[in-house]
Amino acid sequence: MHSLPALRHYFNRTQMQPQSRSTSFLLLSLCWMLTNTALAQFAPAAGKPGSTAIKADSSCFVNWASNCHIQRGLKQINLPDSGFASVGSALSAIGPASSNGVVSLGDAGIATLTFNPPITDHEGFDFAVFENTFLDTFLELAFVEVSSDSLSWARFPSTSLTQNTKQTEAFGFTQPTQIHNLAGKYRHPYGTPFDLQDLAMMSNIRINEIRYVRIIDVVGSIDTTWGNKDSEQRIINDPWPTPFPSSGFDLDAVGVIHQQANMGVISHQIPRAIWFDQQTEILFIASTNTGKLEIFNAQGIPVFSQSTNFQTGNIAQQFKPELKPGTYIAKCGNQSIKIILTSTR
């Protein structure tokens, strides 16, 4: 496919009749729109419409990691004498976000966190990972894996659409809309959420009994000798090298949204503000979550909006939007969940 600069050059240099010029302009406009669409595939930065970011003080969190083991990585993986990352300790990743500082993993460093009770799969997102970046576009990324027994692990399928022809420098920028299922997508104090249903086809784990979460720093080098690839074998480009004590992914915490209780019942400290019944495809908004319900498609484009209107005595309001089958993000107030519609409307 021709690049946009090449198309513009062709348009400017070619002597055309008015009709031909009009046709070329339409083709150029179409290429421009398609290019911009391709550059915005996933949910945007925290605070923007369609974002899946969850703030650390959200009432959806019912628990946090109870233990953590750190395997530090080098400050710069291709320099064996660069030393290891040294900021923070394993204790920094235990408990609620923003409470114990952060622990820096270094290049390809690993944090293994333990949860009791186990995390379990339920409607929408099941846990979220917090990193300490302070900008929407300065993103240090990590793979996320889960296990039921600490022996067999399943990695969330990740996507990075960031260009990989020019290395992102140590303080370079990455767009959140180019990233999916990689921790570190959102700035602090917002967490990147994960849905265990994405791993439902994995036979080596029990998605209703996740006792361990493993965070593995992405080495953002575009040199294939050292760099890491996403699930589609695209090299992941993020700030590198970062030869500092705070090298690599800076883990703050992992918050639990759904966890096991006695007899496998989902435990919540307080009622959920928004939830989705997959069988009936009905969306519920609790009366404590007043405001406007908004639904966004996978590209972050709003496709449904309606104000909540509670009758006296009602504990929740029901919605069944007329939308095509697909994956959406439903948001009301500061709460958001992923919903999957399968019925033909």
Secondary structure, 3 states (H helix, E strand, C coil): CCCHHHHHHHHHHCCCCHHHHHHHHHHHHHHHHHHHHHCCCCCCCCCCCCCCCEECCCCCCCEECCEEEEECCECCCCCHHHCECCCCCHHHHCCCCCCCCCEECCECCEEEEEEEEEECCCCCCCEEEEECCCCCCCCCCEEEEEECCCCCCEECCCEECCCCCCCCCCCCCCCHHHEECCECCCCCCEEEEECHHHHCCCCCCCCCCEEEEEEEECCCCCCCCCCCECCCCCECCCCCCCCCCCCCCEEEEEEECCEECHHHCEECCCCCCEEEECCCCEEEEECCCCCEEEEECCCCCEEEEEECCCCCCCCEEEECCCCCCEEEEEEECCEEEEEEECCCC
